[in-house]
Amino acid sequence: MLNAKHQDHQEDDLIRHNLNSQNLLKFAFAERGWYFMNLSEDDYGQLYFCDYSGGDGIVRIKTKSFKEFVNSLIIPEWSDDTYDFKRESKLKDYIPYKITQPKYFSTPFQPEIGLNHFKNCYRYFISKKPTEDRLKNLAISYVNNREILKFLLDNGHNPNQLLFGHRINFDTVLFLVNDLGIDLNKPFDGRFAIHNLLNPTSTADIKVKYQLIHDIIDAKVNIDWSVIGKQLQDGENITALERLKLLNSKYRNYENEEMKRYGERGLPHGSKPFFRSNHIEDVLSNKKELSWKSRLVNRITRSNKR
C-alpha cells in the first residue's frame, strides 16, 4: 500500500499507469512524497514519484534509468559561511529515531530485506541510548509485522503492551491472544486493552474498530464486557459494554452522515460498505448471557455506586 490516507486516488493512479503495488520498490523519500521503482517485467527499472500532499499523485519520471535519474539531480553548493552546522547536528540526533517509522522498512515483496535493514538500524538506535518512552513504544509500531515483532520480543520488549497499538489488525490480535497468551481483559499500566480496541482515534477509524470487534467476537475471543477502565483521550471510567455502545452509536452516525453526503451515488470507489454486525447487536441486546464472573462484577459495581 502506497498511502493509507489516499486509497481511492492511488488505486486510480495505479490503474492509469498499469502498476501493481506489490511490484513497487520505494527507494527515496522527499519532503512531500517518495520515489519508487517498478520491478515488473514489462516496465522493469522505470521510476515514479508519488505525492498526495498537494502534488499530482503518481507521476512517471522522464529519465530512462536509475543512473540517468541520479545524474540528473542538482546538488546545491554551499560554503562554510552559509552552511548551517547546527542543523546538521540536529539531523544526526534525529536520524536514529527514524526506526520508529515502519514505512522505512516496508518491503512486502521481499520481507527479509526490510527485516535485515531494521536489525542494522536497531543496533544503531540502541547505541544512541534512546529515551525509555521511545524504547517502550517501539514494538507497538511494528505490532502487525510478525518478523520484526519477533525480533523485538527476542530483544526484551514487553509483549503485554502490544494490544495498545492504534493500527493493530485482527490477525495480530489473534496471534497475541492465542500464541502469546495475552489477556485483553487484564490491565497494563492501569489501562485495559479491550477499551483500547473499542476506542476509535478518528472518523475513518470508526469503521476499522467496528469490523475489528465483530471479528474478535466471531473468533470467540474471551471478552469481559464488565471491565471498567478509561482511555487517555476521554478519561471516562466506564465498562467495556458502555464503550461498545458508544462505538456502535458512532458507527451508525457515521453511516447516516455518509448516506446523506453521497446519496444515490453510493460510497466512493474503494470505500468499504457499512454493515450490521449480528455479534455486536447480540451483545448490546443482551442475547448472550454474561458469565457468572461478569455478573458478579456488575453487581459489585452497582452496589458501589449507590
MOFENCOR-V570378 format. One line per field, one symbol per residue. phi: phi as a letter, one per 40 degrees, with the letter a starting at -180 (. if undefined). psi: psi as a letter, one per 30 degrees, with the letter a starting at -180 (. if undefined). Layout:
phi=???
psi=???
This chain:
phi=.caccbcccccccccccfbbdcbbbcbabbcbaababcbcccbcgccbbbabbgcbgcbcccccaccccccccbcccabccbccccccccccccdcccccbdccbcbccadcccccccdcccccdcccfccccccccccccbccbccccccccccgccccccccccbcbcdcdcccccccgccccbcbfgbbccccccbccacccccccccccdcccccgccbccccbaabccbgccbcccccccccccccccccccccccbfccgcddgccccabcccccccccgcccccdcccccccccccccc
psi=kejffheeeeeeeeeeghkkffgkjkfkkaefalklkkglefgkfkklkkjgifagbkkkkfkfleeeeeffkjjkkllfffkjfeeeeeeeeeefffffjfffgjiffiffeeeeeeeeeeeeeefgilleeeeefeeefgffjeeeeeeeefggkkffffggkfgkleeeeeeeeeefgkjffklkhglkeeeeffjkfleffeeeeeeeeeeeeeghkkkjffkkalleefgkjlleeeeeeeeeeeeeeeeeeeeeefbfflllkfkklklkjfeeeeefghfkklleeeeeeeeeeeeff.
